[in-house]
Amino acid sequence: MGHAYTPGLKVSDAAEFVRHRILPIPGEVLVKQGDTVEPETVVARALLPGNVVTANLARLLGVAAADLDDLMLVQEGAAVEKDQPIAQSKGIFGFMKQTAKAPTTGELESVSKVSGQAIFREAPIPVEVKAYVGGIVSEVEEGFGVHVDSRGTMVQGIFGIGPEVSGPIAVASDDPARPLMPQDVKPEHAGTVLVGGSMARLDTLKACVDKGVKALVVGGIDAADLKQLLGYDLGVAITGNETVGLTLVVTEGFGQLAMSGKTHRLLSERAGQTASVSGATQIRAGVMRPEVLVPSEIHQIEETEVDTGLMHVNSTVRIIRDPHFGELGRVTDLPAEPHVLDTEAAVRILTVALKDGEHVTLPRANVELVDERL
């Protein structure tokens, strides 16, 4: 039987996920191996050096830089408050003295006797890394962070925006093929991970932000609505740092696309349980998928075709290029020989049987594996 390797989206209620929670600079790890952590548990902390602010004391006082030693009111390394006098000239017969004040709160780091420039260092900026997902600390990287090991439901999406959040799952639509409307978003959905239907337009996305929804999981969105929500064209980029007030996970693609029945069922079964959600997406090298993780008691891990990346006849795939973008189908043929396209490019192809019975032939790069059976 022919086979091929291709990426895919993991959708499973018995997955294992290990998340590396690492500081950008050396710091302090606050948990130990074997500890149980929750999504909001701070597992590591570091201090970034504060911002640097400069002031030319010689110019402010109208003196030579070499004379500053006798005029300083504060020594190097001392803490200072904004507008605190730090140096004062001798004036004329004790009158008309000039005073230089600290431009910020922090520490007087140094004073140059050559340029007369003083360097102030503002307070360190704390950086904290949270566990993100509930689980067990399986490994500690001293001074940097930890690995958090967990099991449960894992749903990967095609595209997302927004930072890591966590909250209880709420189901706004029982029909995965029905568009999510603004009136479906209720005040009681504040702080939740809301599971919708086939599409969320701009008014629905804004309703989620206004009602305080932490994350929205939906089948599809419109690219123009996304641009209006963000206020700019996203283009080709790594997402995850957007600050629109909502983390968004799109499970199927752009347009009105019914959410996968398996995805909707798994998330609906976890209603009320705490989910960890990330909208971070990177399509190019080092692929990152937006995800919804719901830890639960799982004794047997499910390994699927997506884990192996092995596609064969009868595999379920999603088409990710027009004109059948977003449609699911079953692989019926995987010819071994390359096929010459109309563009004269020779590529490997496959034949997919769609749900309506139509058979389409397309490049293998135009599909991805999905954890679903048709």
C-alpha positions as CSV (number, residue, x, y, z in Angstrom):
1,M,0.0,0.0,0.0
2,G,1.3,3.5,-0.9
3,H,2.0,5.9,1.9
4,A,3.4,9.4,2.4
5,Y,4.4,11.7,5.3
6,T,2.4,14.9,5.8
7,P,1.7,17.2,8.8
8,G,-1.7,17.2,10.5
9,L,-3.9,18.6,13.3
10,K,-4.1,16.7,16.5
11,V,-7.6,16.2,17.9
12,S,-7.7,13.6,20.6
13,D,-9.3,13.0,24.0
14,A,-6.3,10.8,25.1
15,A,-3.2,12.8,24.2
16,E,0.0,13.5,26.2
17,F,1.4,17.0,26.1
18,V,4.6,18.3,27.5
19,R,5.0,22.1,27.6
20,H,8.5,23.7,28.1
21,R,8.1,26.8,30.3
22,I,11.4,28.6,30.0
23,L,12.6,32.1,31.0
24,P,14.3,34.3,28.3
25,I,17.2,35.0,30.7
26,P,18.6,33.2,33.7
27,G,16.5,33.5,36.9
28,E,15.0,31.4,39.7
29,V,12.9,28.3,39.3
30,L,10.1,28.3,41.9
31,V,8.9,24.7,41.8
32,K,10.6,21.3,41.9
33,Q,10.4,18.1,40.0
34,G,7.3,16.1,40.8
35,D,5.2,19.2,41.9
36,T,1.7,19.5,40.7
37,V,1.0,22.8,39.1
38,E,-2.1,24.7,37.8
39,P,-2.3,26.9,34.7
40,E,-1.7,30.1,36.8
41,T,1.1,28.7,38.9
42,V,4.3,30.8,38.5
43,V,7.0,28.3,37.9
44,A,10.0,30.6,37.2
45,R,10.9,34.3,37.7
46,A,13.7,36.6,36.6
47,L,14.5,40.3,36.7
48,L,15.3,42.1,33.5
49,P,17.7,45.0,33.9
50,G,15.7,48.3,34.2
51,N,15.7,50.9,31.5
52,V,18.7,53.3,31.2
53,V,18.1,57.1,31.5
54,T,20.9,59.6,31.0
55,A,21.5,63.2,32.1
56,N,24.5,65.4,31.4
57,L,25.2,66.8,34.8
58,A,28.1,69.0,33.6
59,R,25.8,70.8,31.2
60,L,23.0,71.1,33.7
61,L,25.3,72.7,36.3
62,G,27.4,74.7,33.8
63,V,30.7,73.2,35.1
64,A,33.5,71.1,33.7
65,A,33.0,67.3,33.9
66,A,36.2,67.0,35.9
67,D,34.8,69.1,38.7
68,L,31.7,66.9,39.3
69,D,33.4,64.9,42.1
70,D,33.1,67.9,44.5
71,L,29.6,68.7,43.5
72,M,27.8,65.4,43.9
73,L,25.1,65.1,46.6
74,V,24.6,61.3,45.8
75,Q,27.3,58.7,45.4
76,E,27.4,56.2,42.5
77,G,25.4,53.1,43.3
78,A,22.9,55.0,45.5
79,A,19.1,54.8,45.1
80,V,17.4,58.0,43.9
81,E,13.9,59.2,43.5
82,K,12.7,61.2,40.5
83,D,13.4,65.0,40.9
84,Q,15.7,64.3,43.9
85,P,18.7,66.7,43.9
86,I,21.8,64.8,43.0
87,A,24.4,67.5,42.3
88,Q,24.7,71.2,43.0
89,S,27.2,73.8,41.8
90,K,29.0,76.2,44.2
91,G,27.5,79.3,42.6
92,I,29.0,82.8,43.0
93,F,29.8,83.7,46.6
94,G,27.4,81.0,47.6
95,F,24.5,82.4,45.5
96,M,23.0,81.5,42.2
97,K,23.7,77.8,42.7
98,Q,22.5,75.3,40.0
99,T,20.9,72.0,41.0
100,A,20.7,68.9,38.9
101,K,17.8,66.5,39.7
102,A,17.3,62.8,39.0
103,P,15.3,62.3,35.8
104,T,13.8,59.0,37.1
105,T,13.5,56.8,40.1
106,G,16.1,54.0,40.3
107,E,19.9,53.9,40.9
108,L,22.6,56.3,40.0
109,E,24.8,53.8,38.1
110,S,27.7,55.9,37.0
111,V,29.0,59.5,36.4
112,S,31.6,60.1,33.7
113,K,34.3,62.6,34.6
114,V,35.1,62.9,30.9
115,S,31.7,63.7,29.4
116,G,29.8,64.7,32.5
117,Q,27.1,62.2,31.6
118,A,25.3,60.4,34.4
119,I,23.6,57.0,33.9
120,F,20.5,56.1,35.9
121,R,19.1,52.6,35.9
122,E,15.4,52.2,36.6
123,A,14.0,49.4,38.7
124,P,14.4,45.9,37.4
125,I,11.5,44.5,35.4
126,P,10.1,41.2,36.8
127,V,9.5,38.5,34.2
128,E,7.3,35.5,35.3
129,V,6.6,32.3,33.5
130,K,3.4,30.4,34.4
131,A,2.8,26.7,34.1
132,Y,0.1,27.4,31.4
133,V,-1.4,24.0,31.7
134,G,-2.2,21.9,34.8
135,G,0.1,18.9,35.2
136,I,3.2,17.5,36.8
137,V,6.7,19.1,36.7
138,S,8.6,16.3,34.9
139,E,11.9,18.1,34.5
140,V,13.7,21.2,35.9
141,E,16.2,23.2,33.9
142,E,18.0,25.0,36.8
143,G,17.9,28.7,36.5
144,F,15.7,28.7,33.4
145,G,12.4,26.8,33.8
146,V,10.6,23.5,33.8
147,H,8.8,21.0,31.6
148,V,5.1,20.4,32.5
149,D,3.8,17.0,31.7
150,S,0.0,16.5,31.3
151,R,-2.6,14.3,29.7
152,G,-6.1,14.8,28.4
153,T,-7.9,16.4,25.5
154,M,-5.9,18.2,22.9
155,V,-7.4,20.1,20.0
156,Q,-5.1,21.9,17.5
157,G,-6.4,24.6,15.2
158,I,-5.4,25.9,11.8
159,F,-5.0,29.6,12.9
160,G,-5.2,31.7,16.0
161,I,-4.3,34.9,17.6
162,G,-3.8,36.1,21.2
163,P,-1.8,35.0,24.3
164,E,-2.0,32.0,26.6
165,V,-5.1,32.0,28.7
166,S,-7.1,29.5,30.8
167,G,-10.7,29.2,31.9
168,P,-13.7,26.9,32.1
169,I,-15.1,25.7,28.8
170,A,-18.6,26.9,27.9
171,V,-20.5,25.8,24.8
172,A,-22.3,28.6,23.0
173,S,-23.7,26.6,20.1
174,D,-24.8,22.9,20.0
175,D,-24.7,22.9,16.3
176,P,-21.1,22.9,14.9
177,A,-22.5,24.0,11.4
178,R,-24.4,27.1,12.7
179,P,-22.6,30.5,12.7
180,L,-22.1,32.0,16.1
181,M,-24.1,35.2,16.5
182,P,-23.6,38.2,18.9
183,Q,-26.7,37.2,20.9
184,D,-25.2,33.8,21.6
185,V,-22.5,35.5,23.8
186,K,-24.0,35.9,27.2
187,P,-22.8,37.8,30.3
188,E,-22.2,34.5,32.1
189,H,-19.6,33.7,29.5
190,A,-17.2,36.2,31.0
191,G,-13.9,34.5,31.8
192,T,-14.7,31.3,29.8
193,V,-13.3,29.5,26.9
194,L,-16.3,29.7,24.5
195,V,-16.9,27.0,21.9
196,G,-18.9,28.2,18.9
197,G,-20.0,26.9,15.6
198,S,-19.1,27.4,12.0
199,M,-18.1,31.1,11.9
200,A,-17.8,34.2,14.0
201,R,-18.1,37.5,12.2
202,L,-16.7,40.8,13.5
203,D,-19.8,41.8,15.5
204,T,-19.6,38.4,17.3
205,L,-15.8,38.8,18.0
206,K,-16.5,42.2,19.4
207,A,-19.3,40.8,21.6
208,C,-16.8,38.3,23.0
209,V,-14.4,41.1,23.9
210,D,-17.2,43.2,25.4
211,K,-18.5,40.3,27.5
212,G,-15.1,39.4,28.8
213,V,-14.7,36.0,27.1
214,K,-11.1,34.8,27.5
215,A,-10.9,32.6,24.4
216,L,-13.1,31.7,21.5
217,V,-12.9,28.4,19.6
218,V,-14.7,28.5,16.3
219,G,-14.8,26.8,12.9
220,G,-14.0,29.7,10.7
221,I,-13.6,33.5,10.4
222,D,-13.4,36.1,7.7
223,A,-10.0,37.5,6.9
224,A,-11.5,41.0,6.5
225,D,-13.1,40.8,9.9
226,L,-9.8,39.8,11.4
227,K,-8.1,42.8,9.9
228,Q,-10.7,45.1,11.3
229,L,-10.5,43.5,14.8
230,L,-6.7,43.9,14.8
231,G,-6.6,47.2,13.1
232,Y,-3.9,46.1,10.7
233,D,-3.2,43.4,8.1
234,L,-1.5,40.4,9.9
235,G,0.3,39.2,6.8
236,V,2.8,36.3,7.2
237,A,3.9,36.4,10.8
238,I,4.1,34.6,14.1
239,T,1.0,35.3,16.1
240,G,0.3,35.1,19.8
241,N,1.2,38.5,21.1
242,E,-2.0,40.4,19.9
243,T,-3.7,42.5,22.6
244,V,-7.3,42.7,21.3
245,G,-8.7,41.3,24.6
246,L,-9.5,37.8,23.1
247,T,-7.6,34.7,22.3
248,L,-9.0,33.1,19.1
249,V,-8.6,29.5,17.8
250,V,-9.9,28.8,14.3
251,T,-10.2,25.0,13.9
252,E,-11.1,24.7,10.2
253,G,-10.0,27.8,8.2
254,F,-11.2,31.0,6.6
255,G,-14.8,31.2,5.7
256,Q,-18.0,29.6,7.0
257,L,-16.7,26.1,7.8
258,A,-18.6,23.8,10.1
259,M,-16.4,22.8,13.1
260,S,-15.3,19.2,12.9
261,G,-17.9,17.0,14.6
262,K,-15.1,15.3,16.7
263,T,-13.7,18.6,17.8
264,H,-17.1,20.0,18.9
265,R,-18.0,16.8,20.6
266,L,-14.7,16.5,22.6
267,L,-14.9,20.1,23.8
268,S,-18.6,19.9,24.6
269,E,-17.9,16.8,26.8
270,R,-15.4,18.9,28.7
271,A,-17.8,21.8,29.4
272,G,-17.1,23.3,32.8
273,Q,-13.5,21.9,33.0
274,T,-10.5,24.2,32.9
275,A,-8.9,24.6,29.4
276,S,-5.6,26.1,28.6
277,V,-5.6,28.0,25.2
278,S,-2.9,29.5,23.1
279,G,-3.5,31.4,19.8
280,A,0.2,31.3,18.8
281,T,0.6,30.3,15.2
282,Q,3.6,29.8,12.9
283,I,3.0,28.3,9.5
284,R,6.6,28.2,8.2
285,A,9.6,26.3,9.6
286,G,9.2,25.4,13.3
287,V,5.4,25.0,12.9
288,M,3.3,26.1,15.9
289,R,-0.4,25.4,16.1
290,P,-3.0,27.2,18.2
291,E,-4.3,24.8,20.7
292,V,-6.9,23.9,23.4
293,L,-5.6,21.6,26.2
294,V,-7.9,20.1,28.8
295,P,-6.1,17.9,31.4
296,S,-8.0,14.9,32.6
297,E,-7.3,11.4,34.0
298,I,-6.1,9.4,31.0
299,H,-4.5,5.9,31.5
300,Q,-3.9,4.9,27.9
301,I,-2.4,7.4,25.4
302,E,-4.0,7.4,22.0
303,E,-1.5,7.4,19.1
304,T,-3.1,8.5,15.8
305,E,-1.9,9.0,12.2
306,V,-1.2,12.7,13.0
307,D,1.4,11.6,15.6
308,T,3.3,9.6,13.0
309,G,2.6,11.8,10.0
310,L,2.0,8.7,8.0
311,M,-0.8,9.1,5.3
312,H,-2.1,6.1,3.4
313,V,-5.2,5.0,1.5
314,N,-8.3,5.6,3.7
315,S,-6.6,8.3,5.8
316,T,-8.8,11.3,6.5
317,V,-7.4,14.6,5.3
318,R,-8.5,18.2,5.1
319,I,-7.9,20.2,1.9
320,I,-6.0,23.4,2.6
321,R,-6.1,25.1,-0.8
322,D,-8.9,26.4,-3.1
323,P,-11.2,25.4,-4.7
324,H,-12.1,22.8,-2.0
325,F,-10.5,24.7,1.0
326,G,-11.6,23.3,4.3
327,E,-13.3,20.2,3.0
328,L,-12.7,16.8,4.6
329,G,-12.2,13.7,2.5
330,R,-10.8,10.2,2.4
331,V,-7.6,9.3,0.5
332,T,-8.4,6.7,-2.2
333,D,-5.2,6.7,-4.2
334,L,-1.5,7.6,-3.6
335,P,0.3,7.2,-6.9
336,A,4.0,6.7,-6.5
337,E,5.1,8.5,-9.6
338,P,5.2,12.4,-9.8
339,H,2.5,14.0,-11.8
340,V,3.1,17.0,-14.2
341,L,0.7,19.9,-13.4
342,D,-0.6,22.5,-15.8
343,T,2.2,24.7,-14.5
344,E,4.7,22.0,-15.8
345,A,5.8,21.3,-12.2
346,A,6.2,17.6,-11.4
347,V,4.7,16.9,-8.0
348,R,3.4,13.9,-6.1
349,I,-0.4,13.8,-6.0
350,L,-3.2,12.0,-4.3
351,T,-6.9,11.4,-5.0
352,V,-9.4,12.3,-2.3
353,A,-13.1,11.2,-2.1
354,L,-15.1,14.1,-0.6
355,K,-18.2,13.7,1.5
356,D,-20.5,14.4,-1.4
357,G,-18.9,11.5,-3.4
358,E,-16.8,13.7,-5.7
359,H,-13.3,12.5,-6.3
360,V,-10.6,15.2,-6.7
361,T,-6.9,14.8,-7.6
362,L,-4.5,17.4,-6.1
363,P,-0.9,17.8,-4.9
364,R,-0.1,16.1,-1.6
365,A,1.1,19.5,-0.2
366,N,-2.5,20.7,-0.5
367,V,-3.8,18.4,2.3
368,E,-3.2,17.8,6.0
369,L,-4.0,14.8,8.2
370,V,-6.9,15.1,10.6
371,D,-7.8,12.9,13.6
372,E,-11.3,12.0,12.4
373,R,-13.0,9.2,10.6
374,L,-15.5,9.7,7.8
